[in-house]
Amino acid sequence: MRALTAVENWYDFQQLDAGITRIVEPHVVEFMRANMFVIEGRDQCLLIDGGNGVVPLRPVLKARGIEPTIVVASHAHADHIGALHEWPLTLCHRAEAAGLAALDPAVTLASRDYNILDITTLLAGDPDMTGAIITALPFAAFTASGYRLRAPQVKAIDAGAIIDLGDRQFEVLHLPGHSPGQIGLWDAEARVLFSGDAVYDGEPLDTLPGSNRADNRRSLQRLLQLAPRVIHGGHGGAMDWGNSRRIIETYLAATT
């Protein structure tokens, strides 16, 4: 494996709409480069997901004047939970809560040759994965042995729960299929959905440990009825409803 060089900034920030910031780890390979979102409301600040946690996220946010008061995990896969332990409490669906608290491999992106405790191992089963899942070092002295996924403190939430930021409210939608406790956060007034990995700008993935194709189809059929104006997925860029609908309908037509 080639030597990796250190970079100055591990996280990349993109302002989407007023009060909404997307954060990614650009030096993580695309398959594991999950979106994190900060939504700054009048009374509360919401963080959705925590990436791979290669570098502590909370001090980086604080340096930018961002201090989340509510933290939510869309689901418990390793590329979405890495930094969540930095906050006192993480909300997640009860179907993921026990696994997230224990980092149970059944609800992470674990596979036979992928050790979730060592980010320099290869991901098995993906022909495009040819090396370590990081493409640079966060600092020169970084070593793989210094990286560990750490379990956050969790509180289980159910479908229908409301996350209230003061000037905008999000309803928790249970969207199982990609994982048992996958949730979306739905702003009905703005018709904006933060969908985690239920749907994103790419082919829906239903073959991971804990995935269920029948559940995934039902969740995506539900989104067809919901018809959000904008979807912010767990990977890739924001999608308007036309693009989202094409992704969903293509998947539904190809699966049974």
C-alpha positions in Angstrom: 0.0 0.0 0.0 1.4 3.4 -1.0 2.4 5.9 1.7 -0.2 8.4 2.6 0.5 12.1 3.1 -1.0 14.3 5.8 -3.6 17.0 5.0 -4.5 20.2 6.8 -8.3 19.9 6.8 -10.0 16.5 7.4 -13.6 17.8 7.0 -15.2 19.7 4.2 -18.2 22.1 4.9 -20.8 23.0 2.3 -23.6 25.5 3.1 -26.7 24.2 1.5 -29.7 26.3 2.5 -30.1 28.8 5.3 -29.2 27.0 8.5 -28.2 23.7 6.8 -24.6 22.6 6.4 -23.4 19.4 4.9 -20.1 18.0 6.2 -18.0 15.2 4.5 -14.6 13.6 5.0 -13.1 14.1 1.5 -10.1 11.9 2.2 -12.3 8.8 2.8 -13.1 6.7 -0.2 -16.4 7.4 -1.8 -18.1 4.2 -0.6 -17.5 5.2 3.0 -17.8 9.0 2.6 -21.0 9.6 4.4 -22.8 12.9 4.8 -23.2 14.6 8.1 -25.7 17.5 8.4 -26.0 20.4 10.8 -29.3 22.1 11.0 -29.2 25.3 13.1 -32.6 26.2 14.4 -33.9 29.1 16.5 -33.7 27.2 19.8 -31.7 24.0 19.1 -28.9 22.9 16.7 -29.2 19.4 15.2 -26.4 17.1 14.1 -27.4 14.2 11.9 -24.7 11.4 11.8 -21.0 11.4 12.7 -19.0 10.1 9.7 -16.1 7.7 10.3 -14.7 9.7 13.2 -11.2 9.6 12.0 -10.7 13.1 13.5 -12.7 14.5 16.4 -15.6 16.4 15.0 -16.9 18.4 17.9 -13.9 20.7 18.3 -13.9 21.4 14.6 -17.5 22.4 14.8 -17.0 24.5 17.9 -14.2 26.4 16.2 -16.7 27.4 13.5 -19.2 28.5 16.1 -21.4 25.4 15.7 -22.5 23.6 18.9 -25.1 20.9 18.3 -27.6 20.3 21.1 -29.4 17.4 19.6 -27.5 14.5 17.9 -29.2 11.8 15.8 -27.9 8.7 14.1 -29.8 7.9 11.0 -28.6 4.2 11.4 -25.8 2.3 13.0 -23.4 1.6 10.1 -19.8 2.4 10.8 -19.5 5.3 8.3 -22.3 7.2 10.0 -21.4 6.9 13.7 -17.7 7.5 14.2 -17.8 10.9 16.0 -21.1 10.5 17.9 -19.4 9.4 21.1 -18.1 13.0 21.4 -21.6 14.1 22.5 -23.4 13.1 25.8 -26.3 11.5 24.0 -27.3 10.2 20.6 -30.8 9.5 19.5 -31.5 6.6 17.2 -34.3 4.2 16.4 -34.8 1.5 19.0 -34.1 -1.2 16.4 -30.5 0.1 16.2 -30.0 1.3 19.7 -28.6 -1.8 21.3 -26.3 -2.5 18.4 -25.0 1.1 18.3 -24.3 1.1 22.0 -22.4 -2.2 21.7 -21.0 -1.7 18.2 -22.5 -5.0 17.3 -21.0 -6.1 13.9 -24.5 -7.2 12.8 -25.5 -3.5 12.4 -22.3 -2.1 11.1 -20.6 -2.2 7.7 -18.7 -5.3 8.8 -17.9 -8.0 6.3 -15.6 -11.0 6.4 -12.4 -9.1 5.6 -13.3 -5.6 6.9 -12.3 -5.0 10.4 -14.3 -2.0 11.7 -11.6 -1.3 14.3 -8.9 -0.8 11.6 -9.6 1.6 8.7 -6.5 0.5 6.7 -8.1 -2.9 6.0 -9.8 -3.6 2.7 -13.5 -3.8 2.1 -14.4 -7.2 0.9 -16.8 -7.8 -2.0 -16.4 -4.5 -3.8 -14.3 -4.6 -7.0 -13.7 -0.9 -6.9 -12.1 -1.0 -3.5 -8.3 -1.4 -4.1 -6.8 -0.1 -0.9 -7.3 1.5 2.5 -10.5 3.4 3.0 -8.6 6.6 3.7 -6.6 8.4 1.0 -4.6 10.7 3.2 -3.6 11.1 6.9 -5.3 13.5 9.2 -1.9 14.3 10.7 1.6 13.0 10.1 1.8 10.8 13.3 -1.5 9.1 12.6 -1.5 5.3 12.8 -4.3 2.8 12.2 -3.8 1.4 15.6 -4.8 4.7 17.1 -8.2 4.6 15.5 -11.1 3.0 17.2 -14.9 3.2 16.8 -16.3 4.1 20.2 -19.8 3.5 21.3 -21.9 6.6 22.1 -24.5 6.9 24.8 -27.8 6.2 23.1 -31.5 7.0 23.7 -34.0 5.0 21.6 -36.7 6.9 19.7 -39.7 5.7 17.7 -41.4 6.6 14.5 -43.6 9.6 14.9 -41.3 11.4 17.4 -40.8 15.1 16.8 -37.5 16.8 16.9 -38.2 20.5 17.5 -35.6 23.1 16.8 -38.0 26.0 17.6 -38.6 27.3 14.1 -38.6 24.0 12.3 -39.8 20.5 13.3 -38.7 17.1 12.0 -40.8 14.0 12.3 -39.0 10.7 12.7 -39.8 8.3 9.9 -38.9 4.6 10.3 -37.5 3.5 6.9 -36.1 0.0 7.4 -34.5 -2.0 4.6 -31.0 -0.7 4.3 -30.8 -1.4 8.0 -33.4 -2.5 10.6 -33.6 0.9 12.3 -32.9 3.3 9.4 -34.7 6.6 10.0 -35.4 9.7 8.0 -36.1 13.2 9.4 -39.1 14.8 7.7 -39.7 18.6 7.6 -43.3 18.5 6.4 -43.6 22.3 6.2 -40.6 22.7 3.9 -41.1 19.2 2.4 -37.5 18.3 3.0 -36.3 14.9 4.0 -33.0 13.9 5.5 -33.1 10.2 4.5 -29.9 8.6 5.7 -29.2 5.6 3.5 -32.8 4.9 2.7 -32.3 6.8 -0.5 -29.4 8.8 -1.8 -27.8 9.8 -5.1 -26.9 6.3 -6.1 -28.3 2.7 -6.3 -30.1 1.7 -3.0 -28.0 -0.9 -1.1 -30.0 -3.8 0.4 -27.3 -6.6 0.6 -25.5 -5.6 3.9 -25.8 -7.6 7.1 -29.2 -6.6 8.6 -30.6 -5.4 5.2 -34.0 -6.6 4.1 -35.1 -6.2 0.5 -38.8 -6.5 1.2 -38.6 -3.8 3.9 -36.5 -1.6 1.6 -39.1 -1.8 -1.1 -41.9 -0.8 1.3 -39.9 2.1 2.6 -39.2 3.4 -0.9 -42.8 2.9 -1.9 -43.7 5.1 1.1 -41.3 7.8 -0.1 -43.1 7.7 -3.5 -46.3 8.7 -1.7 -44.5 11.3 0.4 -42.9 13.0 -2.6 -40.4 15.3 -0.8 -39.4 18.4 -2.6 -35.7 17.9 -1.6 -33.9 14.8 -0.2 -30.6 15.1 1.6 -29.3 11.5 1.6 -26.5 9.8 3.6 -24.2 9.9 0.6 -23.8 12.3 -2.4 -25.4 15.6 -3.1 -29.0 16.9 -2.6 -31.6 15.6 -4.9 -34.8 17.1 -6.1 -37.9 15.0 -6.3 -37.5 14.2 -10.0 -34.1 12.6 -9.5 -35.1 10.9 -6.3 -38.2 9.4 -7.9 -36.1 8.0 -10.8 -33.8 6.3 -8.4 -36.7 4.8 -6.4 -38.7 3.7 -9.4 -35.6 2.1 -11.1 -34.9 0.1 -7.9 -38.5 -1.0 -7.5 -38.7 -2.1 -11.1 -35.5 -4.2 -10.8 -36.4 -5.9 -7.5 -39.2 -8.1 -6.3 
